[in-house]
């Protein structure tokens, strides 16, 4: 978990680290009408992908 003020490079650092470790980078895109069911589907998709294909995923979620 990375915590810091906005603009300090947390997201860039996560993207760089995921690239270095050969991980796929995923970020939630919250739009109008995004709810709990959408979040569950996103997590379910990531779990299936990592469990079935064995790929590694770096997941980020911002407070905005």
C-alpha positions in Angstrom: 0.0 0.0 0.0 1.4 3.3 -1.0 0.1 6.4 0.8 1.2 10.0 0.1 0.2 13.4 -1.1 -1.1 13.8 -4.7 1.6 14.1 -7.3 4.3 12.3 -5.4 4.6 9.5 -8.0 2.8 6.6 -6.3 1.0 5.5 -9.5 4.2 5.9 -11.7 6.2 3.9 -9.1 3.6 1.1 -9.2 3.5 1.0 -13.0 7.4 0.9 -13.1 7.5 -1.9 -10.4 4.9 -3.9 -12.2 6.8 -3.6 -15.5 10.1 -4.6 -13.8 8.5 -7.7 -12.3 6.7 -8.6 -15.5 3.2 -8.1 -14.1 0.1 -6.8 -15.8 -1.0 -3.4 -14.6 -4.7 -2.9 -13.9 -6.5 0.1 -12.6 -10.2 0.5 -11.8 -11.9 3.0 -14.0 -14.8 4.3 -11.9 -17.5 6.0 -14.0 -20.9 7.4 -13.3 -23.1 4.6 -12.0 -20.2 2.4 -10.9 -21.4 0.2 -8.0 -20.6 -2.7 -5.8 -21.6 -5.2 -8.5 -19.2 -3.6 -11.0 -16.4 -3.8 -8.4 -17.2 -7.5 -7.7 -17.1 -8.3 -11.5 -13.7 -6.5 -11.8 -12.2 -8.5 -8.9 -13.8 -11.7 -10.2 -12.2 -11.1 -13.6 -8.8 -10.6 -12.0 -9.1 -13.6 -9.8 -10.0 -15.9 -12.8 -7.2 -14.5 -14.8 -4.6 -15.0 -12.1 -6.0 -18.4 -11.1 -6.5 -19.9 -14.5 -3.6 -18.5 -16.6 -1.2 -18.0 -13.7 -0.4 -14.4 -14.7 0.5 -11.8 -12.1 -1.5 -8.6 -11.8 -0.7 -5.3 -10.1 -3.9 -3.6 -9.1 -4.4 0.0 -8.2 -7.3 2.0 -7.0 -7.2 5.8 -6.4 -9.2 7.8 -3.9 -10.7 9.9 -6.6 
